[in-house]
Amino acid sequence: MIDFSLSPQQQIVREVAHQIAQTVLRPGSLQWDQQHRIPDEVLLQLSMLRGGFTQGEVPEEVGGEGEGVGAVPDRRHRSQANRIAVLGAEELAWGDASVLLSLPGPGLGGPPVRSMGTPEQRRRFFSVFQQPGLHYGAYALTEPGAGSDVAGIQTRCRKQGRYYLLSGRKCYITNGARADWVVVFATVDPALGRAGHRAFVVERGTPGFSVGKIERKMGLRASETAELIFEEARVPEENLLGGEEYYRGKEGFVGAMQTFDSTRPMVAAVGLGIARAAWEAARDFVRDHYLLSRPLPRYAQLAAQLAQDRRLLDAARLLCWRAAWMADEGLPNSKEASMAKAYAARVALRICAHAVDILGAHGLQTSQLVEKWYRDIKVFDIFEGTGQIQRIVISRRILREPPSF
Ligand SMILES: Cc1cc2nc3c(=O)[nH]c(=O)nc-3n(C[C@H](O)[C@H](O)[C@H](O)COP(=O)(O)OP(=O)(O)OC[C@H]3O[C@@H](n4cnc5c(N)ncnc54)[C@H](O)[C@@H]3O)c2cc1C
C-alpha cells in the first residue's frame, strides 16, 4: 500500500517552503512579473535553497547523499528526493512560480547529468553549485522545428579530433542565457532517428556557442526563456554525457525521455501550487463578499464550484504524489508521471479560470495576483510535454500493459 503520511523531513520542507513563499515570494511576485526579472539579491537570498527542496541537488561525487530527482533509483536505498521535490515545488509555486524556475541550481539540467553522466561528469558539473554566487544548469531539447516531436531534432554533432562540433538552434530554454552549462541534445544524423541522438554538456564560453533572443511571454514573465545558437560550437569529447560507451548499448533519446519521468511530477506540482493559490483567493473572496450578505442561491452556485475545484485539486495532488513516490521507490513511472502532468495541468488551468470568474471584474485587474496566475498557468499544459503528448504516452502504455483486474 502507498502511505502518504509525511516524514518529519518532508513536513519540515513543506513548512519552511511555505514560510518562504509567504514572506519573500508573494510580496514581490507582481512587481517581478511587471519587471520581467527577479532581482539578483532575492535569488542570492534564496540560493540556500539551491535544489535542497526541489532537486535534491548534491550527488555523492560532490559530498552529497546521492539522492536526487533523476538519480538512478536504488531499491536498497529508499529515496525521498522526488516526494520532497513535489512538496517543495507546490509550496514555492504557491508563492511565485517564476522564482521557483529561477532558483539557482542545475534545474532541468540536473536529472540527465545524474542519470546519464559518469561519476567524473557528475563531480565536474555539479561542483559549480558548491561555489558562492548564482549558478545555473539548463536543459535544451526543443528546437524551432522539434517541440513535441523531439525525435526530429536537427541540431547536428560531428566529431573532429578530441571535440564535437555542434550546429543548430535551441529555443524556449529556461535559464538558458544565465546557465553555467546546458545539457544539449543533438544528432549525429537525423536519418538515424532516436538512435542518432547524443547529449552534451555545453559550458558557457564554449567557442561557437551564443545566446539569441530572450522571449517575452504571456505568463511566467520573470522566468528567463532563451534561444541558444550553436555555430560549430567546439565541445570537448569528455562533455558527451555518459561517454561514447553509453550510446552503444542505449539510445540518447531514452536518456532524454527518462528525464521527464522525474521532472513531470514536479512540474505538475508547480501547476498545483499556482492553482491552490488561485483557489484560496476565490474561497476568501466568496467568504468575504457573499457568505453573509448575498441571497443563498447565488452563493450556493459559487460554493459548489469551490467544492468541485477542491476535489479536482486534491485528486491531481494524489496523482502527483503517486508518481513521485514510484520514482523514489525505483519503480517505472512513465505512465503515472504523464497522468500526473496531464491531469494537474488541465485541472490547474480550470481552477485559475474559475478564480477569475468568481472574482469577476476584480479578477481581471493587473494589480491582482489572480490575473497573473491565470496567465502563468497556461504554459503548464505546454512545457514538459503538451497535454496531447501526455495522453499519447499514457494510451501507448495502457494498450501495451497486460490485462489486470
Ligand atoms: C516557458 C517555457 C519554458 C520552456 N522551457 C524549456 C526548456 O527549458 N527546455 C526545452 O528543451 N524546452 C523548453 N520549452 C519548450 C517546450 O517544451 C515546448 O514548447 C513543448 O514541448 C511543445 O513544443 P512546441 O511549442 O514546439 O509545440 P508543437 O510540438 O509544435 O505542438 C503544437 C500543438 O500540436 C500538438 N501536437 C504536436 N504533436 C502532436 C501529436 N503527435 N498528436 C497530437 N497533437 C500533437 C501539441 O500538443 C500542441 O498543441 C519551454 C517552453 C515554454 C513555453
Ligand as a Chemical Component Dictionary entry (heavy atoms), coordinates in Angstrom:
data_LIG
# 
_chem_comp.id                   LIG 
_chem_comp.type                 NON-POLYMER 
_chem_comp.pdbx_formal_charge   0 
_chem_comp.three_letter_code    LIG 
# 
loop_
_chem_comp_atom.comp_id 
_chem_comp_atom.atom_id 
_chem_comp_atom.alt_atom_id 
_chem_comp_atom.type_symbol 
_chem_comp_atom.charge 
_chem_comp_atom.model_Cartn_x 
_chem_comp_atom.model_Cartn_y 
_chem_comp_atom.model_Cartn_z 
_chem_comp_atom.pdbx_ordinal 
LIG C1  C1  C 0 8.028  28.964 -20.664 1  
LIG C2  C2  C 0 8.608  27.813 -21.417 2  
LIG C3  C3  C 0 9.745  27.191 -20.935 3  
LIG C4  C4  C 0 10.314 26.129 -21.647 4  
LIG N1  N1  N 0 11.478 25.571 -21.188 5  
LIG C5  C5  C 0 12.104 24.620 -21.938 6  
LIG C6  C6  C 0 13.385 24.113 -21.555 7  
LIG O1  O1  O 0 13.949 24.508 -20.509 8  
LIG N2  N2  N 0 13.978 23.200 -22.361 9  
LIG C7  C7  C 0 13.399 22.743 -23.514 10 
LIG O2  O2  O 0 14.006 21.903 -24.200 11 
LIG N3  N3  N 0 12.186 23.201 -23.903 12 
LIG C8  C8  C 0 11.529 24.128 -23.152 13 
LIG N4  N4  N 0 10.303 24.632 -23.543 14 
LIG C9  C9  C 0 9.723  24.161 -24.788 15 
LIG C10 C10 C 0 8.534  23.223 -24.564 16 
LIG O3  O3  O 0 8.973  22.004 -24.046 17 
LIG C11 C11 C 0 7.800  23.074 -25.915 18 
LIG O4  O4  O 0 7.159  24.305 -26.153 19 
LIG C12 C12 C 0 6.801  21.936 -25.901 20 
LIG O5  O5  O 0 7.463  20.712 -25.915 21 
LIG C13 C13 C 0 5.846  21.995 -27.115 22 
LIG O6  O6  O 0 6.541  22.132 -28.289 23 
LIG P1  P1  P 0 6.116  23.263 -29.358 24 
LIG O7  O7  O 0 5.960  24.536 -28.614 25 
LIG O8  O8  O 0 7.096  23.233 -30.477 26 
LIG O9  O9  O 0 4.696  22.840 -29.877 27 
LIG P2  P2  P 0 4.385  21.747 -31.008 28 
LIG O10 O10 O 0 5.119  20.492 -30.749 29 
LIG O11 O11 O 0 4.581  22.375 -32.339 30 
LIG O12 O12 O 0 2.853  21.478 -30.755 31 
LIG C14 C14 C 0 1.818  22.370 -31.190 32 
LIG C15 C15 C 0 0.484  21.707 -30.894 33 
LIG O13 O13 O 0 0.367  20.467 -31.625 34 
LIG C16 C16 C 0 0.091  19.400 -30.731 35 
LIG N5  N5  N 0 0.759  18.192 -31.204 36 
LIG C17 C17 C 0 2.044  18.055 -31.589 37 
LIG N6  N6  N 0 2.285  16.771 -31.936 38 
LIG C18 C18 C 0 1.139  16.091 -31.739 39 
LIG C19 C19 C 0 0.739  14.729 -31.916 40 
LIG N7  N7  N 0 1.609  13.795 -32.340 41 
LIG N8  N8  N 0 -0.531 14.393 -31.626 42 
LIG C20 C20 C 0 -1.424 15.320 -31.170 43 
LIG N9  N9  N 0 -1.106 16.625 -31.004 44 
LIG C21 C21 C 0 0.147  16.990 -31.283 45 
LIG C22 C22 C 0 0.666  19.861 -29.402 46 
LIG O14 O14 O 0 0.067  19.165 -28.316 47 
LIG C23 C23 C 0 0.333  21.335 -29.411 48 
LIG O15 O15 O 0 -0.993 21.507 -29.022 49 
LIG C24 C24 C 0 9.709  25.667 -22.844 50 
LIG C25 C25 C 0 8.534  26.282 -23.301 51 
LIG C26 C26 C 0 7.986  27.343 -22.611 52 
LIG C27 C27 C 0 6.761  27.984 -23.163 53 
# 
loop_
_chem_comp_bond.comp_id 
_chem_comp_bond.atom_id_1 
_chem_comp_bond.atom_id_2 
_chem_comp_bond.value_order 
_chem_comp_bond.pdbx_ordinal 
LIG C1  C2  SING 1  
LIG C2  C3  SING 2  
LIG C2  C26 DOUB 3  
LIG C3  C4  DOUB 4  
LIG C4  N1  SING 5  
LIG C4  C24 SING 6  
LIG N1  C5  DOUB 7  
LIG C5  C6  SING 8  
LIG C5  C8  SING 9  
LIG C6  O1  DOUB 10 
LIG C6  N2  SING 11 
LIG N2  C7  SING 12 
LIG C7  O2  DOUB 13 
LIG C7  N3  SING 14 
LIG N3  C8  DOUB 15 
LIG C8  N4  SING 16 
LIG N4  C9  SING 17 
LIG N4  C24 SING 18 
LIG C9  C10 SING 19 
LIG C10 O3  SING 20 
LIG C10 C11 SING 21 
LIG C11 O4  SING 22 
LIG C11 C12 SING 23 
LIG C12 O5  SING 24 
LIG C12 C13 SING 25 
LIG C13 O6  SING 26 
LIG O6  P1  SING 27 
LIG P1  O7  DOUB 28 
LIG P1  O8  SING 29 
LIG P1  O9  SING 30 
LIG O9  P2  SING 31 
LIG P2  O10 DOUB 32 
LIG P2  O11 SING 33 
LIG P2  O12 SING 34 
LIG O12 C14 SING 35 
LIG C14 C15 SING 36 
LIG C15 O13 SING 37 
LIG C15 C23 SING 38 
LIG O13 C16 SING 39 
LIG C16 N5  SING 40 
LIG C16 C22 SING 41 
LIG N5  C17 SING 42 
LIG N5  C21 SING 43 
LIG C17 N6  DOUB 44 
LIG N6  C18 SING 45 
LIG C18 C19 SING 46 
LIG C18 C21 DOUB 47 
LIG C19 N7  SING 48 
LIG C19 N8  DOUB 49 
LIG N8  C20 SING 50 
LIG C20 N9  DOUB 51 
LIG N9  C21 SING 52 
LIG C22 O14 SING 53 
LIG C22 C23 SING 54 
LIG C23 O15 SING 55 
LIG C24 C25 DOUB 56 
LIG C25 C26 SING 57 
LIG C26 C27 SING 58 
# 
